[in-house]
Amino acid sequence: MLRVPYVDFPAQFAEEREELMLLLEGVFSRGDFVGGAAIEALEQELSAYLGAAHVVALNSGTDALILGLRALDIGPGDEVITPPNSFVASTAAIVAVGATPVFADVREDQNIDPAAIAAAITPRTRAIMPVHLAGHPVDLPAILALAQQHGLAVIEDAAQAIGTRLDGRMAGTFGDIGCFSAHPLKNLNAAGDAGFLVTGDAALAARVRLARSHGMQDRNTVASWGTVSRLDTLQAEILRLRLRHLPSVLERRRRNAASYERLLPSAAFRPPPMPGAESSFHLFVIQVEVRDRLKAYLLEQGIETAIHYPVPIHLQPAAQALGHAKGSFPRCEAQAERILSLPIHQFLSSFQVEHVAAQIAGFLGA
């Protein structure tokens, strides 16, 4: 049986082993485990890659969202509009600062619908937090127009979208703030939790830099109350290494996606891409009516898949106080019963991709 893993960390380690061992030795020999030149170098390299004026390295994508919201002075009494089909971190960050998440339903491509955003705006709305789900860009021109019309901030949750472009510009650089995750499962991945925030506003960047280290201007001066959200030096060095490899990673993931698009049957539904969009393919998601049966069948054939995400956030136990019920966001809920994420990682062989597509076609009778 041909096994097709959903992720393949051993293959990544084998490909990078020599380089990883050298940087590990460098960090331990220097003893600069927190802060220092590696953090600044990573921020500069990410800034150049993304075309962003300011990058602030942090210990997670979730903290990027939380500290970004705080830097914008969003808190109790404020509302932030976001989709209900994201990973829970986007909504949880809004709750963490004391604001209220307001959900807006999604389009066929699973990304937030600008028309639903417009309908959700109230006098208490302070920001829109769109999520570039699966690495596919949201309709930023429409969202930015709404934000300008109503005087709202835009915080891009680009946790899954490093390398995603819209009309040639990197996702995460359109809004007031862009928040990225470098969790081990991401396309640009650390060996633990990691993340970073980008912004074109020097004052916002300065506030986040201060907040990530107890609000300390120096060893003996605390300028404001902060937290600990520093990125470890070792993770920074790993990300610097992997940032150099990222163009190749994205090329291979896009190659696999193109093969799936060519080989999969029409019954494995895929919405057409938005004009001008270039996905990073953090995920490759199909929609099928018999999702659970197909998932079980593929696992029997040695093919691992995933579901992102089977229970929308508004139907989670933690969200009960928000007052939503089944039927509140019908398109999101319908998709949650049909979506299936196929292996798309850069270590798949062309034969493995063809095998996955053939097994799906055979099961669906295509």
N, C-alpha and C positions, 0 to 999 in steps of 0.2 A: 504493500500500500504506500502510495506517495503521500508523505505528510507535508502539509502546508501550514506552518505556524502563523498566527495572527501578528506576532512580533518576533524578532529574532535578535535578542541582545548578544548571545554568544557569537553570532556572525559579525556584529558590529565590533565587539572586542577583538576578535581575530583580525579584522581589517585594520584596527588602530593600535594593536597591542604595543608595538615598539614605541610609537609616539606617546602613548599614554604612560608608559613606564618612565620615559624620560622626563615628562612634565611632573609626574608624581615625585620623582627623585629631586627635581628642582625645588618644588614647594617645600618638601620636608627638609632639604638641606638648608634652605633659607630661613625656614621657620616663620614665614609671613602668612599665617593661616587666616587672618582677618584683615581686610583692607589692603591698601598698598597699590603698587604699580599695576598689578594684574587687573584689578578692578577698573582702574582708569583706562587701561589699554582696551579692555573689553568694551567699555562704554564708547570709546572713540571708534572702534572697529564696527560696532553695531550702528553707530550714528552714520558712518560712511556707507554701510550696506543698505540701510533703510532710507537714507536721505532725510534723516531727522536731525533737527538742530540740537536736541538735548536727549540723552539717554541716562536713566538712573537704574543701576543694577540693584535688585532686591532678592529676598530669599524665596519668593513665590509669585506666581501670577495673581493669586488671590490677594496678596498684600499690595500688589500694584494697583488693583482695583480699589481696595480700601483706602490706601494712602492717596490715590488720585482723587477719590471722592472727597476726602478730608481737605486736600489742598484746594479744592473748589468750594470749600465751606458748605458742603451739602450735609445735612443732618436732620434732626427731629423736625417734623412738620413739612419736610420736603418730599416730593414724589419723583421717582426715576422710572422711566418707561424702558422695558426690556422684554425679550421674548421668554415664553415659558418652556421652551424646549432645549435650553442650553444645559451645560453642566451646572450643578447647583451653585458653584462659586460666584457666578455673576449676581444672582439674586441674594446670596448670603452676604456678599460685600455691601450691598445696599442696606440690608438689615443691620449689619455690623456697625454702620455709622449712625444708626437711628432713623434713617429715612424709610419711606414706604415704597416697596416695589410695585409697579403697576404694569401688568402684562398686556402685550399686544400680540395678536395672532400672526401667523407666518404665511408666507407664500408657498407656492408649489415646490420651490427649491429649498424649503426649510428655513430660509432666512426671514427675518422680521419684515412685515408688510408696512410700508410707509403710510398707506391709507389707514391701517389699524392704529398706527402711532398717532396720526392726526386726530382720530376719534377719541383717543385716550388722554389727550392733553387737557389739563385743568389749570386753574389759577395757582395750584400748589406745585405744578410740574417745574422742576429745576433742570433736568437733564434727560437725555436719551442715551441708553447704553445698548447699542446694537452689538450683535455677536456674529462674527464671521464664521459660521458653523461649518465644520469639516474642512476649513481652508478655502471656502467659496466666499467671495466678497459680497457684502450686502449692497443694496442700492444706495450708495452714499450720496450721490447728487440730490436725490429726493429727500433723504434724511437731513442733509445739511441745509437744504432750503427750508424745511420745516423748523429747524433749530434757529435759523436766522430770523424767520418770520415771527417766532414766539420768544426770542431772546433766551434760548436754552443752550446749555453746554452739551457737547457730544463726547462721550467716553467710549472709545472703541474697545470692545473685548476682542482682542486679536490673539487670544491664547492659542488658537488652533491655526493661525494664519501667517506665520513667519514665511516670507517669500511670496505671499499672495499679492497680486497686482490688480488694479483697476485703472484702465486707460493709461497704463505705464507707470502708475504711482503705487507705492507700497501701501497695503492695508496697514492701519494703525497710525498713519501719518496725516490723515484727513481731519480728524477731530481735534478738540482741545487737548485730549490725552489719549494715548494708545497703550493698552496693557497686554503684555505678552507673558506666556508661561514657557519655561524650559524644563518642565517635568520630564522624567525619563521616557515617557510615551510620545513626546512631541517630536516634530521633524528636526528641530535644533534642540538637542536634549542633553541635560546634565546627568550626573550619576546620583541624583537626589533632587530635592526640591530646589527650584531656582526660577527667577523671573526678572522682568525689567519693565520700566515705564518709559514712554517717549512723549515728548511734547515740543512744540515750537515756542513755548512761553518760558523764558528764563526764570521768571519769578516763581512759577509753578514748580519747575525743576528744583529750584533752591529750597522750596518748602519741603519737597519730598526727600531731598538729600538730608535735610536737617532731621526730619521725622524718622528716617530709617535707623538712626543711631542715637536714640534717647533724646533727640532735640539738642544735642551737644554741639556747640560751635568749636570747642576745643576740649581738652581733657578736663578742664576745670570750670567751664562755662556752659550752663544749660539755658539755652535761649527760649525754649518752649518745650511743652510736654510731648514726648515722642514714644517710640517703641523700639524693638530690635527687629530689623528686617534687612540686616546686612547679608550680602551674598558672600559665601565662603570663597577664599582665594583659590582653593583647589577646584571648586566648581567653575570659577571664572576661567581658569586655565583650560579646563575641559571644553568649555563653551568657545573659547578662542580657537582651539584646535578644530572643533566641529563646525564653527562658522566658516572656516576655510574650506571644509568639505561640503558645505551646504548646497552650493550650486549643483554639484554632482548628485547629491541626494535628491534634490528636487527634480533634476532631469530624469533620474531613474524612476521616481514615483510617477511622474507625468507620462513616461513611456509605458509603465504598467497600466495606468488609467486609460491611455489611448488604446491599448490592446483589449482591455475590458469593453470599452465603448464599441469596438469593432466586433467583438466575439459574442457578447451577451445577447440573449434573445430579447425581443421587445417586451415580453412579459415581465422582465426584470427592469421595471420602470426607472428611468433617469431623466429628470427635468433638463431642458436645454440650458446651457450656460448663459449668463447675462452678457449682453454685448460689451466688449472691452475687458472681460474678466479673464484672469489667468490664475487658476487655482493652484494652491500648493499641495492639494490632495493629502491633507492630514488624514482624512478618511475617504473611503470610496463607498458611498451609500447607495444601495438599490432599494426599491420599494416593491414588495410582492404581497399578494393577498394571503398566501400560505406561508408567511414568514417563519413561524415557529416550526412547522413541519420541515421546511427547507433547511433551517438552521440545524435541526437534529439530524437530518439526512447527511448534510455536509460533514458534520462531526463524525458520523459513522464512516465516512470516506477519508478521514484524517485531515479534514480542512477546518481550521478554526475560524470562527467569525465572532462578531460582537454586535451589541445593540446600543446606539447612542441617541436617545436614552429611552428605555421602555416605559418609564413613568414620568410624565411631564411634571415640572416643578410645582405647578399650582395644585396638583393632586397628591403631593407628598404630605405626610403627617405634619411636618414642620410648618406647612403653609396653610393649615386649617384656619388660622385667625384672619387670613386675608379674605375669606368668605367665598372662595370659588368652589365650583362643583363640576362634575363631569358634564360636558357640553358647553362650558364657558368659552373654550377656545377650540372649536370643532376641527379646524384643519390640522392644528398641532396634534390633537388627540388621535385623529385618524392616521396621521403619519406614524405616530408612536407605535401603532399596531402593525405597521407594514415595513418599517425600516430595518435594514440589515447591512452592517458594515463588513465588507470583504477585506481579506488581506491585501495591502497595497504597499507594504514597506519595500525599501530599496534593495533588499537582499533576495527578493523573489527572482527566480529564473523565468524566462519566457515560457518554458515548459510548464512550470507551476501555474502561471497565470492562465495558460491555455487549458490546463487540467481543471482549474476552478470553474472557468466559463463553461467547459464541456459538461461538467457535473451538474451545473445549474440548468443548462439547456436540456439535458437528459431528464432531470427531475420535473421540469416544467412542461415537458413534452414538446419543446420547440424544435 
